[in-house]
Amino acid sequence: MDNMCHNAKKDPKTHERTCALSASRQKSGFVVVAADGKVYTLDAKGNTEAVKALKASTKKDALQVSVSGDVSGTAIKVASLKLQ
């Protein structure tokens, strides 16, 4: 989910891929909302990988990702990101 929509309290389950791909949303960066509700901010590599994954997907909404990397507090230094 992009930061702008997360900050506006939008539901990640219904957040649309086309929204996340708008230029202003891409610029805001991305977060991952875990199943337990915790929110993790992606680093620059993660943001780049998120955009690539979103562009390659045909899924409209209910987007889920698998992310690996190092977690420090609420930030993830992304090693890999895959849209499921």
C-alpha positions in Angstrom: 0.0 0.0 0.0 1.3 3.5 -0.8 2.0 5.8 2.1 -0.5 8.4 1.1 -3.4 6.0 1.2 -2.2 4.3 4.4 -2.0 7.8 6.1 -5.5 8.4 4.9 -6.6 5.2 6.7 -7.7 3.4 3.6 -8.4 -0.3 3.8 -5.4 -2.3 2.4 -7.8 -5.1 1.4 -9.7 -2.9 -1.0 -6.8 -0.6 -2.0 -6.6 -0.6 -5.8 -3.4 -1.3 -7.8 -4.1 1.6 -10.2 -4.2 4.0 -7.2 -0.8 2.8 -5.9 0.7 3.3 -9.4 -0.3 7.0 -9.7 2.8 9.2 -9.8 2.1 11.0 -6.5 1.5 7.7 -4.7 4.7 6.1 -6.1 6.6 9.2 -4.9 5.1 8.8 -1.4 6.7 5.3 -1.0 5.1 2.1 0.2 4.3 0.3 3.4 3.5 -3.3 4.2 0.5 -3.9 6.5 1.1 -7.3 8.2 -1.7 -9.7 9.0 -1.4 -8.6 12.7 -1.9 -4.9 11.7 1.7 -3.8 12.1 2.9 -1.4 9.5 6.4 -1.6 8.0 8.0 1.1 5.8 9.9 -0.2 2.7 13.4 1.2 1.9 14.3 2.7 -1.5 15.0 -0.7 -3.0 11.7 -2.0 -1.6 9.8 0.9 -3.1 11.4 0.3 -6.5 10.6 -3.4 -6.3 7.0 -2.6 -5.3 6.5 -0.4 -8.3 7.9 -3.1 -10.6 5.6 -5.8 -9.1 2.5 -3.5 -9.3 3.2 -2.7 -12.9 3.7 -6.4 -13.8 0.5 -7.5 -12.0 -3.0 -7.6 -13.5 -4.7 -8.0 -10.1 -7.1 -5.1 -9.3 -7.0 -5.1 -5.5 -6.6 -7.2 -2.4 -2.8 -7.2 -3.1 -0.5 -9.2 -0.9 3.3 -9.4 -0.9 6.0 -11.6 0.4 9.0 -9.5 1.6 12.3 -10.7 2.8 15.0 -8.5 4.3 16.2 -7.0 7.6 13.6 -5.4 9.9 14.7 -2.6 12.2 11.8 -1.2 14.2 9.1 -0.4 11.6 11.4 -0.3 8.6 12.4 -3.1 6.2 15.7 -3.1 4.3 14.3 -5.2 1.5 16.3 -8.1 0.0 13.3 -9.3 -2.2 9.7 -8.5 -2.7 7.2 -10.6 -4.6 3.5 -9.8 -5.3 1.4 -12.9 -4.6 
